[in-house]
Structure formats: structure tokens, C-alpha cells
């Protein structure tokens, strides 16, 4: 083997002419110099080089409320009416975050209440020398609150959650959802609009800012250095959320869709939509001022506070739809926990009851179908298709046979005003004035899970009971 190698080496040497030796001597120093420069720039990149790579470390503990910083965008001219919305979900000395206003609060708002997030006056983008006059000021101000929240320097932050002052957040559900994700990686989490035209005008892959969205800490850290440059690339953007989406698209960070963020690009009576929610934790409720009060006989802030009574008891089930049947009367029950309960005088499949009743109207008057990002049911005067409607009234904790139970009570606000469903064997539900729903106090509803229920009704009272229970193996809800 050695002689063979020696022979091959000898042949190679013989094949080199004097000129080839010269070329070789010249190429060796050049190759060495190129290798040296490659190592220098690879191991020690220039100071202005900022790699945008995804961290890979694993979370060391479960996400909790102390790991979240909220950035809330407000305006002085609407703050007086929207302050109650923030008060309804903000937890003094527990939640962390800031309210970013477009000016110094006037004397009527002073002294600043301790039960509200501390306020900051947003930086006036007109004073930023690099920004041209073509930059839209309001979108630029709003999207830059991400930078301003980051510059506060809060410690032990995993997530920044951004929203508007007319956005209601359901913090316990939000914590549970964010805990699913590795906060040390780049995440942009939110949802699109319920209205097709809104998504068409902006993007079907964009998180709408009113509904709120969550950004992981390392992503915000990267944005803090690059967001102003993004604003300059998109100076005519019509919305702050679209500016952010465009910027993150340039970075290669896609939207992670969580349907629990609700933009509520709907108008008027939203009860049909809220009574048939997708099986996912309810995270936010936006555009409170664009819809009717969500409970009848209340103003908007009263209605929001009423919903929060149920939210404080059990957010995991809040507005989650549960469907079951009472065969002796041929009734179908649809319960939106903590909000409403419907009785239909007919057995209607779950696949139909999951579609919201179109009590609401479209966000933009001139928009043409398709209108919504979900299937709907038209309102009907057919007594076999129209529900008896009950709204959440009260909540209490009671001791059940085996464990504690949460009892939510729903009462009828108005008579249905229709004759009975005349199908054979169906019974009238006109006499029912109250529905009590019993759910376990010690067991949270798992994300994207459903529960089954049983109906107790003896026909001699004006009340029924709906008892939640785990679904049996292979149980069909139909």
C-alpha cells in the first residue's frame, strides 16, 4: 500500500512543470488569506450585523400571569367611555402593563386611579427625524407602542399582549393558551376578522389588533431594533396591525392562529354569534361600542361587568357551547356557559346548532356575500326552528352529591311570541322561565374540548336543570 502511494506521488510530482510550481506557490498564500478572512467574518461578524435566528431553548416552568405584559392603546377623546372596559378585566397589582395615550391626561382624569394600568403618553412620531411626512401618524403611533412597552424594561417577560382600550381580555384563558407555546421562540399569535371584507382588505393571515395579539419576548426584542425601519418601508399603511403583519412577513414570521381572539367586526345584536362559539377558549372581545349591549336591559359597561361575574368563576367554560336533548319533550338545548341558553321545540342536530343565528348585521353596509368567516343560520319564524332565549342572570357555588358545583341561572327576558311547534310528540316550552346549569367547580374544561349534559325536567315546574358531565366514549350528540 505504501509503495503504491509513493508511486502515485512520484507521478504527480513528475507531471508538474516549473510554471505549475509557480502557480501553486502563488495560490497557496491567496487561498490562505481568503480562508483567514472567512474565519474572521464568520466567527466575528461586523458590529452592524444582526442575525434574525430563532432561539431553541425550552421553557423551564409553566407560563403564569407574571410573565405577561399588556400594551393597551387608548385615546383621550374616548377614554372616559372606555375606562370601564379596562377596569372590568384589569387586576390591580397582579396584571402588568401600560396604557398608551395620545396626550397627557386632562385634570378630569387626575389623580390617576390605582385600579387602572399606569399610563404613558405615546412618543410623537412627528418628532422622529427619519420619518417622512408621508407616514400615517395614527398607525405609526399605535404600532410603536410595542417598542415603548419593551423599553420599559420589565423583567421575566415571556409575552407581550397588545390590544385596544375597548378590548376585554379574559386573562385566565389567555394564560392557558400561551402556556402551550415555547416563549423562547418567535411567535405571533392572534386571529383574523369575522368579516370576509375586512380580511380581504388587509390580509387573511393577519392578526387584527382590536382583537389583540400576543408576541413572544425574543420576537419583540428583535422588533424593537427593526420596527421603525418597517414603518418607513410601509409609510402609507392604513392600520397598525397591517404594518406589523407586513414587518413580520418580511422577517418570515407567520401568524399562529388562535380563534379565541375576537375582533367582532359585526354590528347590532351579537347574541347569536356569542351563543354559538367555536370550541376554543374565549380570549378577547372587541368593538364593544359597535354592538348592542350584550345583555338586554343593561348599558354596555353594565353588560360587560355582568359577563365578568361568570368569567371570574370559570373562564374555561365561558361562552363555550354545550348541546344536549330532552327526548320526552323533543327539546334541544344549547347553552353558552355564562351567557345564554336556548330551547328549541324540536330535535335539531348539533351540526346545525353550532352555526350562529344571524341576529347581527354586517360590518360594512355595502359589502356583498360572502359576508362572514363562519356558517350562519337565518332567523326564522318557524316555531320548530326558532329558539326560546334565556340570558345569564346569576351564579353561585353549591355542594353537590360528590363535589362542589357552579350553578349558573338563565332567565327568559321576553316571550317567544310564536305558536307551539306542531310536530308529533313535541311539547311547548312557553311555561319555562328559568334554566339552571350545573357544572363542576373543580374541573376546568380542557382547550378544544366539549362536554355533554343531561336534562332534568318533570313537567310540573317552570324551571329545568342542565347537568354537565364528561361525554361517554364514542357518544354521539345528535
N, C-alpha and C positions, 0 to 999 in steps of 0.2 A: 504493500500500500504506500509506504514511504517513498520507494523508488518511483512509483507511478506519479506521485505528486511532484517529486523532484524533476521528473522528466517533463511534465506539463509546464512547470515553472520555467524550465530552461527554454522550452519552445516559445513561451510568451516573451521572455527576455530577448530572444533572437528576433522576434518579429518587430520589436521597437526600433525604429530608426533614430538617429540623433535628433531629428526635428520633433519626433514624438516625445522624446525625453524632455525637450524644452517646453513643449506644450504642457506636459504633465507637471513640470516644476512650477509653471505659471498658474495652472488651475488649482493646485493644492492650496496656496495662500488665499485665493479668491473664494474657494469653497469654504475654507475655514472662517473667513471674515463673514460670509453670509450666514453660516451656522451660528457664529457668535452673536450677530445682530438678531437672528431669530430667537435665540435664547433670552437675550436682553429684553426684547419686546413681549415675549410670551410670559416670562416669569415676572417682569416688572413693567406692566403696561404704563403708558403715559398717564399723567395725573388727570387729564380730562376724559379718560376712557372709563365708562361706567357700564359694565356688563349687566344685562337685564335677564338674569337667570333665576329659575325657580328654586327656592330653598327646599330641602328634603327632610329636615328634622321632624321628628314625630312629637306630637303634643305630650306633655308629661302628666297632665291632670285634666279633669273634665272642665269644660268651659262653664263659668258662672257669671252672675251679673256684674261682678267687679272687673271682668275682662272686657266689658263693652263701654265704648264712649259714643254718646249720641251727639250728632250735629243737627240742630233744628234751625231751619231758615224761617225768619219772620219779617214782617214789615210793620212799621209804626201805625200806618193808617188802618190796619186790620187787626192789630194785636188786642185791642180791647174786646173784640168779639171772639177771638180765637184763644185767648188765655185760658178759658175754662176747659178747652180740649186738651191742652198740655197738662193742666192740673189733674185731669182725670186719670192719667196713666203714669205721670212722673212720681217717683218715690224719693222724697227728700232724704238726703244723707245716705242714700242707697244707690240710686242711679247716678251715673257720671255723664257729664256732657255740657253743652253750651247752646244758648240761643243766640243766633247771629241776626242782629237787626240792621236796618239800613240807615239808622241815625240814632243819636243819643236820646234815650227815653225822656219824654217831657215830664214836667212836675206831677202830672196826674198819675204817673206810673211809679213815682218815688214816695217813700223808700222802696227799693226792690224787695218783693216778698221772698222769704226764705224757703217757701214751699215750691219755688219755681227754679228751673236751671239758671245758673248765672248767665248774664247777658254779655255779649261783646258787640261792639259796633264794627261791622264789616269794613275792611280796607276799601277805600275809594279807588276803584280801578283807574279812574281818570288821572290819578297821580302817579301811575306806573309809567315811567318814561318810554318803555319799549312798546307799549300798547298803542296801536294806531287809532285814529278816530273812528275807523270802521268797525271796531269791536262793539258788539252789542253789550251794553253795560249790565243789564239785569242778569242775563245768563252767566256772564263772566263773574259777577259778584257771587252768585249762588254756587257755582261750581268751585270757586276758590275757597269756600268755607271748608272744603276738605283739607286744604293746605293750612288754613287758620286753626282748625281743630288739631291737626297734627303738631303744629308749632307750640301748642300749649304744653307739650312735653309730658303728658300723663304717663305714669309707669304701669308696667304689667298689662298693657293693652293688647288684646288679640283681634278685636274687631271695631271698626268704626261704622256706625249705622246712621245714615243720613235720611232726613225727611223734612216735611213742611210743618208749619205750626198748626195746620188743620189735618194733621195725620195722627191717628190714635194708634199707638203701638201696644201690643199685648206681649209684655216683656217675658213672662214665663215661657210662652210658646217660642218666642224668638231665641231664648237661651237654648231650649231643647233642639231647635233646628240647627243653630250654628254649631252646637256641640258635635254634630255629625261630621263636620269638615275639619281638615287639618289646617289650623290657622297659620301655620308657618309657611304655607304655600300661597300662591297668588289666587285669590278668589274674589269674584264679582258676582254677588248673589242678589237676585230680585225677580221681578215678574213684569210682563208686558201689560198693556191695557185690555180691558174687557171689550173695547170698541174697535172694530176692524179698521175704521178710517184713521184712528189715532195711530195705530201700528203702521198702517200704510204710509202715513205722512212722515213718520220718523223712522222706525225700524221694528220689525217683528222680533228682533234679537236684542232689544234694548230694555234695560230696567227703567221703568218710569219713576221719576224722582218723587212724585207726590205719594206714591205707594210706599216709598222708602226702599233703600237697598243697603246691603252690607258689603264692606270692603275689608279684606284681611290686612293686618298691620303691615307686613312686608310690601304689599301692593301699594298702600298709602304712602309708605316710606319712599317707594320709587316714584310715585306720582308727585310727591312734594317737590322733587327736583325737576320734573318734566312737564307739569301741568300747564304752566304759563306758556311754554313753547307750543303746546297743543292748542291753547286758546288762540294763539297767533296763526296757527295753521287753519283754524276754523272760526274766523272772526265774525262771520255772519250767521252762526248757528242760532236757531230760534229758541233753543231750550238748553238749560244747563245739563240735563240728563243726556241730551243728544251729544253735547260737547264731550262729556265723559265717555259715552259709548264710543264715539269716534276715536278718542285718545286711546282707550283700552284696546280697540280694534287694531290700531297701529302697533300696539305692544304685543298683539297676539293673545290677549286675554279674553276669552269668550264669556258670555253670560251663563251662569249656573242658575237654572230656572227653579224657583220655589213659588208655587201657586198661592201660597198663603198671604203674599203681599197683594193688597187690593187697591188699585188706582181709583176705582169707582168712577169710570167715565160713563156714567148713567145719569138720568135726571128723574126728578119727581119721586114716586113711590118705589123705593128699593126693596120692599119687603119680600117680593117674590124671589129676588136674587139672594137675599140673605137667608131665606128659608130653605134653600136647596144648594148648600155649599159642597164643593168637592171634598173628598175625604183627605184633608190635609190640615195641619194646624193653622188656625187663623192668626195671622201675624200683624196685620195693619188694616186700617180703614181710613180712606182719604176722601176728600171732596165732601165733607160733612155739610158745607154751606150750599152745595149744588143739589142736594137731595132733600126730600121732606124729612122731618124728624123721624127717626127710625122706629119710634113708638108713638102710637096715636095719643092725643090729648096731652102732649108734652112739647116743650120747645126743644131746640137742638141740644143744648148743653144738658138739660134735664134727661133727655133720652140717652145721651152718651153715658152719663153717670149711672143711669138705671142699668144699662148693659154691663157696666163695670162691677155692679153688685154680683152678678153671676161670674164674671171674669175673675174676681178675687177669690171665689170659692173653688173654681175648677176651670182653668183655661184650656186644658187638654180637650175637653168636650165642647167648648164654647162654639156655637154656631155649626156644630157637626150634625149632619142629618142622619137620623135613625128612623127606619121604616119597619112597621110590623102590622099585623092584621088581626081583627077580631071576627072569626068565621061565623059565630052565631048570628051576628047582625050584618055580616057582609060589609064591614067597615075597614077602611085603610087609614092608618095613622102615619103621619110624617112629622117628626119632631126635630126642630132646630134648637139644640140644647141652649137654654139661657136666653132664647129669643122668641120662638113661636112654636105653635103646634097646630096641625091641620087634621081634620077628619073628613074623609070622603065617604059618601054613602054608596060605595062600590069597591070591589076588589080591583085595584089598579096595580100593574106590575111595577116593581122597583125601577126598572129601566126607564119608565115614563115619569115616575115621581121624582127622579133625580134631575129632571130638566126643570129649570126655574120657570115659574109662572111669569109672564111678561107684564107685570104690574108697572114697570118702569118705562121710560121713553128714551129715545136715542140721544146721544150726547150732542150731535150736531144735526140741526133741523133738516138740512138739505141732503144729508147723506142717504145713499141708496143701498139696498141689500147687496151682499150680506152685511148685517149690522154688527153682530156680536160674535165673540170668540168661543161661544158655547151654544149648545142647543137650547131652545126655549119652547114653552107651551103657551099658546094664545089663551087669554082669558075666555071663559065660556059661561054661558047662562044655562047650560045643560045641568040639571041638578045631580046627575050621575058623574059629572066631571068637575064641578065647582066645589071647592072645599068650604067647610066651616072653619073660621080662622080664630085662633086664640093667641094672645100675646103674654109674654112673661110678666108675672106680677110680683112674686115673692120667692124667697129662698130660705131654707132652714136646714140645720143639721139634726138628724134624729138617730136613735139607736134602733137598728133593725134586728131581725132574728139572729143574725150571726155577726154582723159588723155594723159600723156607722154608715149611714146613708145620707146623701144630699137630696132633699125634696124641693124640686122647683115646681111652682104652681103657675098655670097659664089660664087666663080667663077670657071669656068672649067679650069683645068690645061692642059689636053690633050684630044684630040678627042677619042671617044669610040672605033672607028675603026671596027665597026660591021655594017652589013646591018640593015634596019629597022625591027621591029617586024611585021610580015606579018598577024597577026590575024585580022579578020574583024573589022573595026572601029577604029583600033589603029593608032596613029599619031606618026611621027618621032619627037624626042626631040633633034636632032642634031643641030638645029638652036639656042637652048638655050645656052647662055654663062654666064648668071648671075641669081642667085636666091636671092631674098631679103626676110628675115624672120622678121616679126613684132611681138614683144611680149610686154606685159605690163611692164612699168618701175616701177610701184608702187606695184605690187603684186608678191610676191615670190611663186615659185612652192612648194607646200607642200611635205614633205617627203613621198616617195612611192605614189605620185600622178601622174596622167597623164593629159595632155591637148589635146584638139582636135584642128583642124585647117581647114581653108578654102583656096582654091587656086584661085588666080586671074590671068587669062591669056587670052588675046584676040586674040592670034594667029598672031598678026601683029608686035610684037617686039621680041627681043632676050632675054627678061627678064620675069621672073614670080615673083609673090609675094605669100608668105605663111603667112597667118594671124592667129596667135594663139588666141584661145578663150577657155572658160571653156566648157567641154563636157556637152551636154544636158542630162537630166535624161534618163537613160537606152539607151543612144546612143551606137550603135554598130559600131566599127571601122573595117569594112570589105568590 
